[in-house]
Amino acid sequence: MPRPGNRSFTGEEIEKALDLLDEEIGKSELLLGIAPIRFVCVGGLLSVRLFRSRETTRDVNVLYDPSLDEAATHRAAIEGAAARVAKAQGYDDVDVDDNDNNNNDNDNNHDGGGGGGGGSGSGSGSGSGSGGSTSWFSDEWRVFVAARERPGLFQRSVEQGLVAHGGRHVVLYAADLSFALECKLRSLDAERRAAPDGGRRRALDVADAVALVRALRGGRDHPLCKRALCALDLNRHGRPVGPASVDLVAWEYLRAHRQQGVVEMAWDERRCCFAYTDLEGELVRFPGGG
């Protein structure tokens, strides 16, 4: 299990922690009344559990079901359950500076469309204080999603149907993948400004973004559209994702998978279709969006 000074969770350790949380929630008559409790997750959990783009993550960052936003008693009970797991397993104090999603998906990541004005609530998880530490299971990233957008994001994520953990009393759904990719791209934007020469954090975010592009591309016969990715803006701030970050992810995708993941596309008015140039220099046309 994670130990003091080494708080990273492997996929197996995450699964164990969530199983224990499931057991704790199952002991609460209050929480059993609303179980199974649904959460939406982002960041390292997706990278480790679903996409295998990295081996460890610092925490499990979630968005609560919006129906619990005003249910302070239920939220406190969930946080208490997470705190008991943390105490029993010895991973209840995680340094905020090392938190995957504070640095990765949230950090002024949303300097642009991913955040800013997230709105209500401290969003603290169990064991979190007024800024010194945070829980292994927290919803701090909610402040980077505008309050008006949370219900829609939650619903889209559940309808997407990607389950990161399916327990008897706790179910974690992967966040809407377009939103998750926007988070990573805006994180890369922020890192580019803060540390132009890059580093380990950027390498992790690029790997995560490549995994998300691959998941979004799915079984399509064509890549994603660069312009569409630059236009991702959940919070509707009107700030585009930096094209340099999209280009970096596109290049890494090509290097890793030997196929195009993101390309420049144009609308062919005469043929009413999209067009892009493939790796052989041939013009490819297809109907529909990018």
Phi, psi and omega in degrees: 000162176300141181238163178310131181088349178216084190267007183288143177253133168277173178301318180294322180291323175298314181300317179297315181299317181290326175297320178293322176297319178302316179296317180297317179295326178294344179273352184260118177298323180299312184283331176299333180292341180240005181283153358288140181270128183262139174228158172245137184236154178226179168072222189301327180300317178296318182298319184277315188275320186261314190259346179056033180274352172206167186266334184221164173216159183277334186197181176244110182256126188230163169244125179290156170303126182305336179294346179262001184304321181259003182266074186300323181295317180292318179297318179297323179292321177295316179297323177295320178297316179296323179294323179293321175298315181299315181295317182295325185263349176081030176227050184266352179237101180253127180297129183300324182295339181261000185291124183310310191273342172288321180274327189272292191266344188246312183343162182321017168321328185241053144307324179245224189290347183280341186210213183076127176061038178300328173106219198292151167086147176285335179066018183286145178265185180299139177081357182276139178259212183268022175141351184277323182211169180219164183282162172293338181230101186219164178242033182299331184290351180301332182291349178264005175242121180307138184306322182292339183266346185298313181301317180294318178298316180298314182296316179298322181293317179295316180294331177299325170080016177271108184266119178274333176205125179240095178257182180289322184245347182227129176233126178250122177259143173295139176299152174318123189296329177295320177294316180300321178291319177302317178305312182294319181294320179289328174298318177296322176302312182296319180294325180297321179288320184281323183217082184305334182276358177080202183153189184298318182300316179296319180300319178295315182294322178296315179299319179295317180295320177299318179297322179291320176299318180298319180293319179290324179294322175049229182268015180297152176273355183226159179287178174278159182269125180301316182299322179294322179290321178295335182272356179302128186199073184305317184275001175056048177272347180079018179251115182290156171292142181295127180299332180295324178292320178295319179298320180298315180294320179298318180294316180293325177297314180299318180295320185282324189244358177058031173208163181283131177254326180219132181218162170287134178233155177226152178270124178270102184298319185294319182263355180056054179206168175270155180217145175209166180260127182276185184292339178270003181082010180271145177280126180247132179242145176205151180281164173087190184275172181268000000 
